[in-house]
Amino acid sequence: MHKLGIVFLGFLLPVLLIVKTFMFPLYLLMPFPKQHAFLTSYIQSSLFHVIIWFFYYCLGVRIIFSGDKLQKSDRIRLMISNHPTSMDYIWLWFLQHHQCSTSNMRFVVNAQGWSFKILPLIGPIIEQIVHLFLFKNVKNATDRCMRAIKRTIAYFKKVKSRVTLVLYPEGGTLYEGSVSKSKSFAERYNKTPLNRLLLPREKGFTEIVKHAEIDSIYDVTLGTPEMGDGKLAYDMGLDKLVMKGIYPKTIHVHVRRFEVNAGNMDTFVDDEGNSPWLRKIWEDKEKLLESFYSKPVENRQFCDSADSEAIKFGKRKTGKLFFSCWFWSAGLVSILFCAFTVPLFAKVWVGYLIFSLCYSALQFYGILPCGLERIVIGLAGISAKDKIK
C-alpha cells in the first residue's frame, strides 16, 4: 500500500465511522420526514465537503469546467455522465458544490449484487439518505424500477426537497472486462462499438425520464489528460490511489443542458421505451473524447481557454469545506471521549456497528426483502397507492 493510500484511508475511514455514528439517533426522526430529510442531507453534504477538501487542498486536484452551468431553478434534474474511473463521483461533487449544493444529490444505484448498498458502513448510510435503488436482472425489473422511481420522487416532494439524480448509463467503468462485454454486446446486436465509452444502457434512463418528472437533463463529459489514449482507465481508480498513490491531477468537465417538459418527452423516449436520443448523445460524446485525447497531453481540453474556467471556491463555499472538516474532527473527539469514559455508550456503539455489519451481510445474501430507504419512505406516508399513481 502506498503512503498516500494510507493517508487517504486514515482520513476517510474515521470520517465514515463518525457519519455512521451520527446516523444512529436519526433513526428516531424517521416518523418526522422533513426533519429527517434535512438532517440526513446535511450530513451527506458535510461528508462530501471533507472529501472535496482533501482532493482540492491536500492533493491539489484541478477541475476545468466548460459548457452550460447548473440552473438553480431546476426542481428535479437528471445528470448523466460517462464513467471512466471509480473516482468520477468526486468530480461531480466538485461541480455540484461549486454551482449548487451537494445536499440534494442522489445517485442511481444498482440494488443487486456488488453495489454500494451492501458495503459495511456506507450501505446503510446511503439507504437512510434515500438514494435511488434500481433492479436490473429480475423478471419484473421494469415494474420494480417504475415503482422505485415513483415512490422516491414522491418522497422528495413530500419533504419539499429539490433533487439531482445522477445516473451513469454505462453501468460500469472503463476496465478490460467491461470494455470486452460492451464490444461483444455491440457485435451481437449489430451496433457500432465505442472506443472510449461503453454502450449506454437505455432502460434505466428511459424509466427515469418517464416517471421521475424531471425538469432538465445535464449531459456531463469527463476527460482526464493523464489517461493515455482514454480507452482504458486501469491506472486511475480509487484502488490505484490507495495501492500506488496514482490519481488524476486535472479533470475536464464539459456540460450540456437539455430542458424536459411534456411537449418534448418523445424526444428522449420513443413509443417502444427506447432512447435513440441517448445513443446519439453517446455518439457525440465519443467524438468529443476522440478530439480531446488526440491532442498532446498538455493541450487537452474540451473548449478554448476563453470558454473554460478552473473551478475555484469563493469564501462561502470554502468556509463550508473547512467548517465540515472542523465538524467531523470535533465529532471524532467527542465519540472517542464518550467511548472511553462512558461504558454504556461504548457498549451501545460497538453493538450498533456489529448490527450494521450483520445488516449489510443480510443485504448481500438477499435475505432482507427491502432496505432502509423503503422504511424511510413508508414512514413519510408514501403508501402503495401513492407510489403507483
TORLUM-121829 format. One record per atom (N, C-alpha, C): x, y, z; residue in one letter. Coordinates in steps of 0.001 Angstrom, whole numbers, padded with zeros to 6 digits, always signed. Last residue first. Example, Ala and Ser with C-alpha at 12.3 -4.5 7.8 and 13.67 -1.06 7.14 Angstrom:
2
+012850-002250+007080s;+013670-001060+007140s;+012900+000030+007870s;+013190-005690+007800a;+012300-004500+007800a;+013200-003300+007800a;
END
This chain:
389
-049378+005990-008655k;-050260+006929-009350k;-049640+007381-010659k;-047846+004374-007088i;-048136+003899-008444i;-049082+004817-009194i;-047505+005496-004586k;-046322+005300-005404k;-046606+004808-006822k;-049992+005629-003297d;-049336+006849-003731d;-048267+006584-004769d;-050508+002947-002720k;-051393+003644-003649k;-050729+004896-004181k;-048537+002403-000837a;-048510+001678-002114a;-049372+002381-003148a;-047641+005655+000579s;-048263+004337+000575s;-048143+003674-000778s;-045710+007600+002316i;-045848+007252+000910i;-046366+005818+000850i;-045158+008435+004884g;-046561+008410+004463g;-046756+008127+002996g;-042696+008185+005858a;-043045+009530+005378a;-044475+009588+004854a;-042457+005540+006289l;-042764+006362+007457l;-043070+007803+007078l;-041738+004810+003650g;-043008+004378+004228g;-043426+005216+005413g;-039183+005935+003427i;-040251+006396+002543i;-041622+006023+003111i;-037836+004450+005402v;-037876+005913+005477v;-039033+006452+004646v;-038188+001870+004381i;-038751+002206+005696i;-038888+003723+005840i;-036780+002036+002014r;-038212+001717+001960r;-038899+002066+003272r;-034210+002494+002930e;-034884+003557+002176e;-036382+003301+002084e;-033362+000138+004092l;-033798+001226+004968l;-034558+002299+004219l;-034663-002431+001838g;-033644-001700+002569g;-034240-000595+003428g;-036198-005729+001757c;-036088-004320+001372c;-035033-003651+002231c;-035920-008378+002531p;-036741-008071+001351p;-036620-006630+000879p;-032880-009978+003348l;-033807-008888+003676l;-034603-008502+002426l;-031382-011805+001913i;-032299-012294+002937i;-033326-011229+003314i;-029363-011349+000077g;-030742-011231-000360g;-031761-011726+000641g;-026756-011254+000823y;-027280-012577+000513y;-028775-012559+000153y;-026516-008486+001345f;-025723-009117+000288f;-026303-010460-000136f;-028180-008082+003546q;-028488-007430+002275q;-027780-008139+001127q;-026779-009497+005464l;-028121-009958+005098l;-028570-009339+003773l;-024501-007860+005594a;-024374-009247+005152a;-025724-009806+004711a;-025600-005500+006614s;-025020-005483+005264s;-024867-006896+004716s;-026328-006458+009170y;-027358-005961+008251y;-026845-005967+006812y;-023832-006961+010270c;-024752-008080+010038c;-025842-007699+009048c;-022909-004321+010442l;-022183-005294+009625l;-023078-006490+009295l;-024775-003264+012234s;-024684-002710+010886s;-023968-003677+009947s;-024191-004690+014541f;-025502-004863+013913f;-025475-004369+012470f;-021686-003593+015056i;-021798-005019+014746i;-023129-005317+014049i;-022443-000957+015618l;-021566-001223+014486l;-021621-002692+014073l;-024019-001370+017916y;-024614-000746+016728y;-023773-001036+015492y;-022114-002360+019705g;-023249-003189+019300g;-023910-002679+018038g;-020496-000090+019964v;-019933-001306+019370v;-021060-002228+018888v;-022442+001616+021176w;-021741+001990+019945w;-021203+000755+019225w;-023147+000324+023548v;-024170+000598+022530v;-023522+000873+021182v;-020638+000314+024826k;-021332-000944+024530k;-022372-000748+023431k;-020061+003067+025040a;-019147+002181+024314a;-019847+000884+023918a;-022189+003939+026660f;-022044+004451+025288f;-021174+003517+024462f;-021560+002595+029031l;-022800+002282+028331l;-022730+002738+026880l;-019077+003813+029822p;-019157+002389+029441p;-020413+002033+028651p;-017570+006622+029030v;-018947+006222+029339v;-019144+004766+028899v;-014925+006936+028264t;-015320+007420+029600t;-016732+007006+030012t;-014501+006019+025712f;-013539+005636+026747f;-013962+006048+028150f;-016626+007051+024256a;-016366+005611+024197a;-015444+005155+025317a;-016399+009794+024649c;-017531+009075+025245c;-017281+007571+025283c;-014037+010256+023179f;-014109+010611+024600f;-015231+009834+025289f;-014794+009440+020626l;-013727+008728+021325l;-013756+009013+022822l;-016790+011374+020109i;-017120+009946+020125i;-016060+009153+020888i;-015333+013795+020223s;-016458+013560+021132s;-016782+012076+021255s;-013483+013468+018135v;-013001+013656+019516v;-014119+013332+020507v;-015285+013303+015969l;-014392+012191+016292l;-013898+012280+017726l;-016501+015853+016045g;-017304+014649+016243g;-016456+013457+016623g;-014355+017494+015432a;-014970+017605+016756a;-015814+016380+017067a;-014047+016586+012795s;-012941+016442+013763s;-013475+016513+015188s;-016454+017342+011658w;-016169+015914+011801w;-014999+015662+012731w;-016176+020187+011888f;-017342+019484+012430f;-017041+018010+012670f;-013878+020798+010449w;-013911+021049+011894w;-015030+020248+012552w;-014796+020067+007898c;-013612+019413+008469c;-013588+019590+009985c;-016905+021869+007649s;-017192+020436+007676s;-016015+019654+008243s;-015490+024270+007547f;-016393+024016+008675f;-016712+022537+008784f;-014177+023985+005110f;-013389+023978+006340f;-014269+023753+007567f;-016404+024040+003341l;-015458+022930+003332l;-014698+022849+004649l;-017599+026504+003940k;-018343+025255+004174k;-017411+024058+004216k;-015610+028281+003101g;-015975+028211+004514g;-016730+026940+004849g;-015756+027907+000358t;-014555+027473+001072t;-014834+027336+002561t;-018243+029090-000094k;-018055+027679-000400k;-016824+027127+000320k;-017652+031739+000737r;-018734+030991+001367r;-018571+029490+001140r;-015471+032498-000915k;-015333+032479+000541k;-016406+031623+001207k;-015423+030230-003787g;-015425+031524-003119g;-015368+031380-001606g;-013367+027903-005439f;-014444+028131-004498f;-014299+029497-003832f;-012922+027293-008852k;-012360+027855-007618k;-013512+028220-006705k;-012368+025486-011681i;-013289+025635-010553i;-012522+026125-009328i;-011241+027184-014498a;-010874+026289-013402a;-011815+026540-012231a;-013097+027390-017499e;-012661+028003-016250e;-012301+026932-015231e;-013448+028129-021002s;-013274+027202-019888s;-012841+027969-018647s;-013339+029828-023110d;-014653+029263-022788d;-014594+028256-021647d;-010688+030450-023386a;-011619+031556-023127a;-012994+031047-022706a;-009530+028047-024099s;-009311+028563-022743s;-010291+029667-022385s;-011880+026064-025970d;-010787+027025-025874d;-010692+027567-024450d;-012830+022806-024702c;-013101+024105-025329c;-011858+024966-025261c;-011660+020508-023684f;-012865+020381-024500f;-013159+021658-025280f;-008158+019748-023877q;-009285+020469-023297q;-010472+020351-024241q;-004765+019200-023920r;-006074+018550-023917r;-007105+019381-023160r;-002160+019994-024021n;-003148+020823-024724n;-004561+020246-024682n;-000553+018142-022783e;-000582+019499-022215e;-001627+020393-022860e;-000884+015883-024456v;-001390+015887-023081v;-001540+017300-022536v;-001997+016649-027811p;-000925+016417-026831p;-001458+016598-025410p;-005167+015178-028894k;-004262+016307-028685k;-003105+015902-027775k;-006873+013081-028816s;-005981+013139-029971s;-004953+014271-029837s;-008582+013406-026705y;-007412+012557-026492y;-006468+012512-027689y;-010538+015159-027861f;-009822+015509-026626f;-008517+014722-026515f;-011590+013744-030017s;-010891+015010-030262s;-010025+015393-029061s;-012735+011669-028547e;-011713+011365-029558e;-010901+012608-029883e;-014608+013056-027053l;-013478+012440-026365l;-012360+012078-027347l;-016352+013813-029132l;-015740+014831-028276l;-014509+014279-027571l;-017145+011313-030099k;-016412+012229-030979k;-015688+013305-030167k;-018505+010382-027809e;-017354+009638-028334e;-016494+010533-029229e;-020588+012203-027690k;-019608+012187-026607k;-018327+011462-027037k;-022051+011470-029906d;-021445+012806-029857d;-020345+012870-028805d;-022823+008938-029010e;-022025+009053-030230e;-021329+010417-030282e;-024348+009656-026822w;-023116+008895-026597w;-022226+008900-027838w;-026458+010969-028090i;-025633+011707-027131i;-024309+010989-026919i;-027553+008805-029498k;-026945+009917-030245k;-026038+010744-029328k;-028525+007297-027352r;-027495+006720-028228r;-026783+007817-029012r;-030436+009090-026396l;-029289+008740-025555l;-028173+008137-026388l;-032225+009094-028597w;-031572+010335-028163w;-030331+010031-027336w;-033316+006582-028674p;-032352+006948-029723p;-031581+008219-029350p;-034387+004782-026282s;-033937+006167-026346s;-032880+006360-027434s;-037488+002917-025802n;-036056+003042-026070n;-035681+004519-026183n;-040215+002563-025650g;-039463+002641-024406g;-037957+002674-024587g;-041587+002746-027962e;-041214+001399-027543e;-040403+001388-026252e;-041837+005449-028473d;-043035+004701-028087d;-042722+003295-027585d;-038827+006953-027017d;-039781+006666-028084d;-040936+005795-027581d;-037559+009644-025202v;-038024+008259-025105v;-039039+008006-026226v;-036813+012217-025995f;-035890+011442-025159f;-036267+009964-025078f;-038887+013207-027501t;-037521+013414-027980t;-036551+012474-027273t;-041183+012879-026094d;-040892+011864-027107d;-039527+012056-027749d;-041212+015198-024526m;-040864+013928-023900m;-040490+012863-024933m;-041927+017777-025148n;-040791+017195-025875n;-040353+015853-025306n;-044157+018463-023577g;-044217+018644-025021g;-043089+017978-025789g;-043480+018173-020920a;-044459+017247-021502a;-044475+017316-023021a;-039877+018679-020841n;-041256+019015-020492n;-042199+018051-021209n;-036538+019500-020276v;-037513+018412-020439v;-038885+018919-020019v;-033597+020894-021719e;-034843+021073-020969e;-035813+019947-021303e;-030284+020117-021318f;-031455+019895-022180f;-032709+020011-021321f;-026917+021226-021245r;-028225+021170-020589r;-029330+021002-021625r;-023668+019901-020968r;-024718+020398-021865r;-026062+020197-021173r;-020328+020270-019863v;-021743+020075-019519v;-022641+020655-020611v;-017203+018849-019142h;-017996+019606-020116h;-019471+019262-019936h;-014363+018890-017303v;-015790+018583-017196v;-016544+019478-018176v;-011196+017502-016789h;-012003+018438-017582h;-013450+017963-017573h;-008928+017291-014189i;-010098+016677-014808i;-010876+017762-015539i;-005670+016642-013039t;-006576+017585-013701t;-007709+016809-014356t;-004509+014502-011784k;-004222+015844-011257k;-005191+016893-011815k;-005641+011296-010816p;-005591+012352-011839p;-005373+013727-011200p;-003331+009175-009016y;-004630+009820-009130y;-004530+010920-010188y;-001558+006760-007231i;-001818+007345-008550i;-003221+007940-008566i;-000729+005255-005074g;-000647+006714-004959g;-000886+007426-006270g;-001076+002546-005086k;+000092+003077-005785k;+000251+004592-005663k;-003294+001911-003454m;-002185+000963-003562m;-000918+001574-004166m;-005026+004171-003535v;-004680+003529-002268v;-003404+002703-002387v;-005168+004785-006242l;-004813+005827-005286l;-004326+005198-003992l;-006074+002371-007238k;-004722+002806-007596k;-004260+003948-006705k;-008644+002332-006193d;-007706+001285-005785d;-006273+001681-006106d;-009860+004446-007505l;-009578+004584-006083l;-008587+003536-005604l;-008182+004612-010775g;-009274+004357-009846g;-008879+004581-008406g;-006389+004725-012921m;-006962+005958-012421m;-008118+005743-011448m;-005408+002676-014507d;-004486+003312-013565d;-005057+004563-012928d;-007400+001848-016274y;-006941+000927-015232y;-006079+001610-014171y;-008998+002832-018283a;-008726+003676-017110a;-008202+002846-015948a;-008715+002978-021815l;-008770+002183-020592l;-008362+003054-019421l;-008788+005058-023645k;-009534+003840-023942k;-009644+002904-022740k;-007239+007344-023477g;-008612+007406-022997g;-009415+006143-023190g;-004585+007254-024022d;-005453+007492-025171d;-006927+007478-024788d;-003735+008524-020869g;-003270+007927-022107g;-004152+008292-023292g;-004804+010232-018844m;-005335+008883-019042m;-004970+008303-020408m;-004241+012854-018235e;-003204+011856-017932e;-003611+010432-018297e;-006619+014302-018843p;-005454+014390-019727p;-004412+013294-019486p;-009774+013135-018770t;-008605+013204-017903t;-007351+013200-018774t;-013144+014192-018969g;-011899+013880-019665g;-010714+014077-018742g;-016593+013693-018972l;-015379+013785-018163l;-014178+013384-019006l;-019572+015279-019658t;-018475+014516-020245t;-017216+014769-019437t;-022986+015264-018938v;-021650+015600-018443v;-020625+014688-019115v;-026005+016595-019579d;-025065+015619-020131d;-023653+016056-019762d;-028773+017031-017725y;-027431+017564-017902y;-026519+016435-018376y;-032136+017681-018217i;-031094+016656-018272i;-029768+017367-018521i;-034944+018893-016306s;-033828+019071-017226s;-032882+017879-017138s;-037069+018137-014734d;-037156+019416-015442d;-036089+019544-016523d;-038713+014951-014284i;-037533+015809-014279i;-037774+017069-015106i;-040427+012854-013408e;-040917+014234-013535e;-039773+015247-013526e;-039863+010167-013372a;-039281+010997-012316a;-039688+012466-012379a;-040864+008611-015506h;-041563+008576-014220h;-041034+009542-013156h;-039381+008900-017890k;-040838+008732-017943k;-041521+008972-016604k;-036729+009091-017030v;-037317+010197-017798v;-038843+010112-017788v;-036466+006575-015806i;-036341+007800-015006i;-036987+008980-015731i;-036758+004867-017992e;-037691+004766-016867e;-037653+006026-016008e;-034563+005604-019582t;-035919+005856-020064t;-036949+005782-018938t;-032387+004802-017922f;-032560+006191-018338f;-033997+006475-018745f;-032742+002038-017724g;-032792+002864-016519g;-033039+004321-016851g;-032496+001369-020545k;-033704+001094-019778k;-033812+001976-018538k;-030073+001758-021887e;-031154+002726-022071e;-032296+002572-021075e;-026775+001869-021306r;-027959+001040-021056r;-029161+001966-020990r;-024312+002773-023772p;-025210+003119-022659p;-026375+002139-022542p;-021222+001166-024308l;-022557+001433-024828l;-023515+001719-023674l;-018449+002973-022947l;-019242+001755-023036l;-020594+002117-023632l;-015850+004816-024630l;-017065+004735-023823l;-017611+003319-023898l;-013931+004858-026494r;-013609+005493-025209r;-014816+005545-024265r;-015051+003402-028633n;-013660+003176-028229n;-013336+003715-026846n;-018017+001513-029288l;-017359+002773-028964l;-015969+002485-028406l;-019597-000285-031992p;-018882-000220-030710p;-018199+001126-030536p;-022777-000139-033342t;-021417+000371-033516t;-020705+000439-032168t;-024603-003248-033351k;-024444-001833-033002k;-022990-001421-033164k;-025591-005898-033532n;-025288-005119-034730n;-025279-003613-034449n;-025738-007391-031281y;-026953-006676-031672y;-026714-005702-032829y;-023177-008491-031090r;-024338-009378-031056r;-025582-008690-031585r;-021474-006271-031100e;-021415-007218-032209e;-022680-008075-032274e;-022208-005096-028652a;-022371-004346-029898a;-022368-005279-031107a;-021450-007100-026858f;-022860-006722-026956f;-023122-005989-028271f;-018700-006994-027221s;-019423-008225-027560s;-020913-007944-027735s;-018203-004451-026216k;-017938-004715-027633k;-018647-005986-028095k;-018914-004831-023525s;-019604-003815-024327s;-019404-004079-025820s;-017092-006778-022706k;-018525-007083-022709k;-019293-006108-023590k;-014682-005297-022923s;-014886-006501-023725s;-016365-006872-023823s;-015155-003333-020993v;-014953-002939-022393v;-015197-004126-023318v;-015279-004867-018663s;-016486-004168-019111s;-016363-003718-020562s;-012584-005887-018585g;-013753-006759-018599g;-014990-006086-019142g;-010888-003601-018508e;-010847-004536-019636e;-012101-005410-019736e;-012730-000622-017557y;-011686-001618-017344y;-011865-002712-018395y;-014333+001947-017233l;-013549+001504-018390l;-012411+000568-017971l;-017219+000985-015210t;-016073+001816-015561t;-015300+001201-016725t;-020829+000783-015685g;-019529+000292-015245g;-018427+001216-015711g;-023151+001852-016759g;-023269+000769-015792g;-021953+000204-015301g;-023672+003856-018550e;-022796+002768-018983e;-022832+001588-018026e;-025177+005828-017280p;-025858+004872-018164p;-024991+003698-018603p;-025198+006908-014245y;-024135+006509-015161y;-024717+005439-016097y;-026992+009581-012847l;-027056+008270-013479l;-025837+008076-014379l;-028220+011412-010228v;-027009+011174-011003v;-027038+009740-011522v;-030603+013826-009550l;-030380+012400-009747l;-029171+012217-010656l;-031070+016258-007337t;-030254+015997-008517t;-029992+014508-008578t;-033930+017882-006014v;-033081+016698-006090v;-032333+016664-007415v;-035567+019794-003437r;-035078+019646-004801r;-034143+018443-004839r;-038115+018887-001157s;-036685+018999-001437s;-036437+018925-002936s;-040444+018298+000395k;-040240+019581-000289k;-038766+019860-000540k;-041123+015897+001305v;-040235+016663+002193v;-039856+018010+001571v;-042732+015117-000855k;-043307+015173+000492k;-042457+016041+001416k;-040922+015036-002930k;-041994+016025-002968k;-042586+016219-001578k;-039433+012887-002068f;-038788+014205-002116f;-039810+015323-002273f;-041414+010854-002300y;-040798+011168-001003y;-040179+012569-001013y;-041895+010792-005009a;-042988+011186-004113a;-042449+011555-002738a;-039431+009779-005831i;-039780+011157-006195i;-040922+011665-005319i;-039722+007192-004731t;-038609+008048-004321t;-038902+009506-004637t;-041956+006182-006026r;-042049+006388-004581r;-040906+007276-004074r;-041023+006195-008713k;-042194+006985-008320k;-042243+007215-006813k;-038792+004441-008633i;-038636+005836-009060i;-039792+006681-008540i;-040016+002044-007817a;-038934+002636-007020a;-038755+004115-007349a;-041836+001582-009885r;-042332+001821-008529r;-041271+002472-007649r;-040062+001241-012065m;-041088+002281-012100m;-041562+002616-010687m;-038594-001003-011207c;-037921+000287-011405c;-038927+001430-011383c;-040605-002931-011218r;-039962-002587-009951r;-039221-001257-010054r;-041225-003022-013961d;-042242-002635-012990d;-041624-002210-011664d;-038748-003891-015010t;-039359-002633-015452t;-040371-002125-014434t;-038284-006398-013741a;-037390-005253-013499a;-038042-003926-013865a;-039387-008951-013296n;-040261-007772-013361n;-039480-006490-013126n;-037077-010630-013227k;-038131-010797-014244k;-038980-009545-014407k;-033921-008909-012864v;-035033-009680-012328v;-036148-009699-013380v;-031618-007141-013086n;-031632-008524-013548n;-032683-009368-012833n;-032007-004551-011971k;-031768-004729-013403k;-032025-006160-013879k;-033451-002219-009734f;-033157-003610-010050f;-033011-003757-011560f;-032252+000733-008097l;-032982+000098-009184l;-032506-001339-009396l;-032499+003238-005718f;-032001+001890-005975f;-032882+001204-007013f;-031538+006420-004953l;-032478+005667-005791l;-031869+004320-006173l;-031106+007321-001493h;-030687+007333-002882h;-031630+006409-003653h;-031736+007995+001357v;-032693+007733+000282v;-032116+008099-001086v;-030307+007955+003628i;-030371+009250+002951i;-031340+009198+001766i;-030409+005267+004193q;-031146+006174+005067q;-031279+007565+004449q;-028720+004300+002152e;-030128+003896+002203e;-030938+004876+003036e;-026291+005366+002803i;-026922+005858+001582i;-028377+005408+001501i;-025904+003944+005263i;-025916+005413+005224i;-026656+005899+003982i;-025831+001224+004659p;-026958+001752+005443p;-027048+003276+005430p;-023314+001342+003000g;-024621+000910+002530g;-025793+001455+003329g;-021065+002162+004575i;-021581+003014+003512i;-023014+002655+003142i;-020863+000048+006641l;-020798+001491+006933l;-021496+002300+005849l;-020385-002435+004095p;-020474-002058+005511p;-020203-000559+005685p;-022241-002509+001066l;-020970-002208+001705l;-021172-001857+003182l;-024582-002867-000302i;-024192-003944+000609i;-022853-003674+001308i;-024886-000598-001897k;-025947-000944-000958k;-025493-001971+000076k;-022986-000421-003810f;-022778+000355-002587f;-023763-000054-001495f;-022833-003870-004959s;-023170-002464-005101s;-022884-001756-003788s;-022933-006838-006192w;-021890-005983-005608w;-022212-004517-005897w;-026440-007524-006171g;-025046-007964-006255g;-024088-007024-005553g;-028641-004696-006707q;-028334-006124-006689q;-026833-006360-006679q;-029284-002111-007165a;-029784-002700-005921a;-029420-004161-005772a;-027291+000521-008331n;-027732-000853-008550n;-028130-001479-007216n;-028417+003872-008014v;-027517+002801-007594v;-028134+001449-007916v;-028228+007150-008660v;-028993+005981-009081v;-028068+004778-008929v;-027716+009484-006025f;-027189+008657-007098f;-028141+007501-007393f;-028523+012755-005329r;-028906+011372-005074r;-028475+010529-006282r;-027948+015871-003841m;-027501+014885-004824m;-027941+013488-004397m;-028492+017872-002020n;-029630+017278-002736n;-029212+016294-003825n;-026055+018710-000983s;-027015+018088-000069s;-028149+017388-000811s;-024412+020099-002638t;-024274+018645-002658t;-025314+017956-001776t;-025623+022768-004605s;-025427+022208-003270s;-025346+020692-003371s;-024058+024653-007053c;-025341+024401-006406c;-025087+023925-004980c;-021535+025042-008065q;-022639+025734-008714q;-023975+025568-008008q;-019725+023634-006399h;-019345+024923-006971h;-020555+025713-007453h;-021016+021256-005817h;-020693+022176-004724h;-020381+023576-005256h;-021159+020130-008391q;-022389+020448-007663q;-022119+021437-006532q;-018419+019795-009004l;-019296+020593-009861l;-020534+021047-009094l;-017582+018065-006908f;-016949+019369-007130f;-017893+020289-007890f;-019218+015875-007451w;-019388+016592-006180w;-018769+017979-006278w;-018100+015072-009842l;-019455+015630-009877l;-019788+016333-008565l;-015729+014087-008862w;-015673+015266-009743w;-017057+015894-009890w;-016568+011870-007376i;-015963+013011-006684i;-015982+014254-007561i;-017423+009981-009196y;-018392+010582-008290y;-017848+011891-007711y;-015097+009004-010379d;-015889+010010-011094d;-016940+010680-010224d;-013463+007025-009545m;-013373+008287-008808m;-014305+009356-009369m;-013391+004822-011128s;-014185+004711-009901s;-014127+005973-009061s;-013629+006034-014572t;-012931+005527-013389t;-013870+005451-012192t;-015431+006728-016698p;-014146+006070-016973p;-013481+005438-015753p;-018305+007238-017427h;-017833+006691-016152h;-016486+005981-016338h;-020384+009990-018538n;-019529+008830-018783n;-018821+008457-017481n;-023579+010915-017119s;-022144+011129-017330s;-021479+009847-017792s;-026434+012880-016352i;-025874+011657-016914i;-024420+011923-017287i;-028676+014104-014089m;-027319+014306-014567m;-026784+012962-015068m;-031776+015592-013873l;-031088+014323-014100l;-029726+014628-014706l;-033526+017524-011432r;-032654+017430-012595r;-032029+016040-012656r;-036216+019096-010235i;-035665+017743-010310i;-034826+017678-011576i;-036047+021934-010382r;-036635+021262-009218r;-036128+019822-009110r;-033967+024570-011379d;-034360+023170-011583d;-034907+022586-010280d;-032944+027013-010767s;-034401+026927-010871s;-034886+025483-011067s;-030248+026934-010961k;-030819+026791-009615k;-032341+026687-009637k;-028653+025141-013432q;-029651+026164-013170q;-030293+025933-011802q;-025240+024711-014105l;-026435+024172-013472l;-027388+025315-013135l;-023988+025919-017292k;-023979+025842-015835k;-025290+025260-015311k;-022572+024479-020201d;-023729+025070-019527d;-023633+024889-018009d;-018984+024732-020735g;-020353+024412-021145g;-021402+025107-020312g;-016409+023595-018478s;-016840+024299-019685s;-018277+023887-019995s;-013883+023447-015935f;-015293+023388-016336f;-015513+024142-017640f;-011478+021578-014504i;-011664+022591-015549i;-013080+022432-016107i;-010208+021042-011376i;-011347+020723-012229i;-011531+021880-013211i;-007291+019750-009857r;-007927+020874-010541r;-009060+020364-011422r;-005999+018677-006746v;-006711+018323-007973v;-007409+019556-008550v;-004383+018740-004424g;-004235+019769-005456g;-004901+019445-006774g;-004456+017210-002173l;-003897+016599-003377l;-003747+017587-004526l;-005438+019117-000307c;-004327+018230+000033c;-003656+017631-001196c;-007482+020619-001595y;-006424+021295-000851y;-005222+020400-000554y;-009006+018720-003094y;-008737+020074-003587y;-007528+020704-002904y;-009217+016361-001663f;-008709+016314-003028f;-008297+017694-003525f;-010189+017346+000841f;-008979+016519+000770f;-008394+016552-000630f;-012544+018702+000099w;-011440+019426+000749w;-010135+018653+000617w;-014089+016554-000796i;-013701+017618-001727i;-012500+018371-001178i;-014365+015307+001690i;-013664+014599+000614i;-013238+015586-000464i;-015802+017211+003086v;-014456+016867+003581v;-013671+016108+002513v;-018180+017352+001525h;-017316+018519+001687h;-015905+018136+002128h;-019425+014901+001832f;-018876+015247+000528f;-017897+016406+000646f;-020186+015267+004539l;-019276+014185+004152l;-018630+014482+002810l;-021949+017403+004304s;-020720+017577+005086s;-019705+016499+004772s;-023982+016179+002788s;-023266+017328+002255s;-021939+017536+002985s;-024868+014216+004609q;-024286+013837+003322q;-023445+014970+002756q;-025834+015918+006619i;-024724+015010+006915i;-024056+014546+005625i;-027933+017154+005223y;-026823+017965+005744y;-025610+017090+006034y;-029566+014974+004745s;-028985+015689+003604s;-027810+016541+004048s;-030299+014378+007366t;-029520+013400+006610t;-028874+014043+005385t;-031723+016747+008011l;-030501+016393+008744l;-029662+015371+007987l;-033871+016758+006144f;-032976+017912+006278f;-031653+017502+006914f;-035136+014292+006613a;-034537+014564+005304a;-033544+015717+005384a;-036038+014686+009267h;-035102+013603+008951h;-034389+013870+007633h;-037806+016798+008921q;-036648+016968+009790q;-035585+015913+009488q;-039655+015561+007164k;-038958+016799+006778k;-037702+017008+007603k;-040581+013174+008567p;-039831+013118+007302p;-039068+014391+006944p;-040674+011706+011295f;-040772+013145+011009f;-039978+013406+009730f;-040112+009052+011669p;-041533+009422+011568p;-041763+010903+011272p;-037221+009259+011875m;-037864+008759+010651m;-039359+009072+010567m;-035904+009944+014148l;-036596+011027+013436l;-037299+010547+012166l;-034560+007765+015042l;-035702+008197+015852l;-036518+009275+015139l;-032444+007636+013349y;-033499+006637+013185y;-034759+007072+013929y;-030662+009485+014270l;-031624+009955+013267l;-032679+008906+012936l;-028871+008222+015937p;-030023+008894+016560p;-031063+009383+015555p;-027154+007172+013719f;-027906+006323+014649f;-029079+007051+015306f;-025619+008915+012305m;-026879+008493+011690m;-027754+007707+012670m;-023326+009204+013772f;-024282+010310+013810f;-025626+009922+013196f;-022033+006824+013051t;-022451+007042+014442t;-023515+008127+014528t;-021480+007290+010352k;-022313+006157+010738k;-022849+006327+012152k;-019752+009459+010630v;-021031+009628+009934v;-021992+008521+010335v;-017622+008159+011914i;-018348+009228+012607i;-019714+009439+011971i;-016847+006408+009908l;-017250+005879+011204l;-018048+006915+011997l;-016102+008165+007898l;-017247+007279+007673l;-017768+006705+008983l;-013863+009275+009197v;-014993+010132+008838v;-016245+009287+008615v;-012139+007045+009445p;-012701+007666+010650p;-013902+008567+010356p;-011746+006608+006568l;-012423+005623+007418l;-012929+006216+008734l;-010318+008895+005500l;-011690+008565+005103l;-012402+007658+006102l;-007734+009064+006632f;-008618+010232+006635f;-010070+009819+006443f;-006675+006598+006206g;-006657+007123+007573g;-007521+008357+007733g;-006914+006538+003448l;-007767+005656+004253l;-007816+006110+005703l;-004967+008540+002852f;-006347+008650+002385f;-007291+007787+003221f;-002639+007507+004015v;-003163+008805+004457v;-004633+008935+004080v;-002387+005193+002517i;-002546+005088+003968i;-003125+006379+004525i;-001995+006305-000003g;-003183+005493+000251g;-003459+005337+001730g;+000481+007440+000394l;-000645+008331+000136l;-001961+007597+000356l;+002021+005143+000657k;+001862+006007+001832k;+000711+007006+001640k;+000533+002213-000838h;+001293+003454-000935h;+001023+004339+000284h;+000840-001203+000000m;+000000+000000+000000m;+000874+001252+000000m;
END
